[in-house]
Amino acid sequence: MFICSVVGDQQTLRVRYLPVAAWSFVLLVALGIADIVRRIFDQQVVDVEGPMAAIAGLAAFAFFVLYTGGQLVSIAFDRERDQICLRHYGLRGLRTERRMSDVTALEVRVLRRAQHRIELRFRSGERLPLTPYYIISVTNRGLKGMSRILALEPTVIAPPSRVIR
């Protein structure tokens, strides 16, 4: 689950994707680890090897979730400076700047039903995915705002249909 924040007008636009489900999961894991540690310090657990392995496993899984899907994504479009600035905040941060006038297509890659990823295609043939993960969204406010400021109609690229015989 994501929260999409869209702020701006025809000259500047900022779209943010907040991965609420990933962060909620990590918070739940942190509470679980805190409960295990509390039980160890209260001496409710005699054998510590099992709980320590559980803590290590939970921490590793939470790190994996944050690394793969816990990134806050911010995309800034500035028509006046002819610039797109893409930033990923998280364990593997990314900062990319491109010229807005080089964008030739706005593509929506559909994984299944409501899961999609938005990509920008440039004159050079480069494709720049805006998020490292597929988004499940109820509204398309971010896509509509990007389409409006880039003056491009989104192209939907659906997966090949599976025929069951």
Secondary structure as UniProt FT lines:
FT   STRAND          2..8
FT   STRAND          12..19
FT   HELIX           20..41
FT   TURN            42..43
FT   HELIX           49..69
FT   STRAND          72..78
FT   TURN            79..82
FT   STRAND          83..89
FT   TURN            91..92
FT   STRAND          94..99
FT   HELIX           100..102
FT   STRAND          103..112
FT   TURN            113..114
FT   STRAND          115..122
FT   TURN            123..124
FT   STRAND          127..129
FT   STRAND          135..136
FT   HELIX           141..150
FT   STRAND          154..157
//
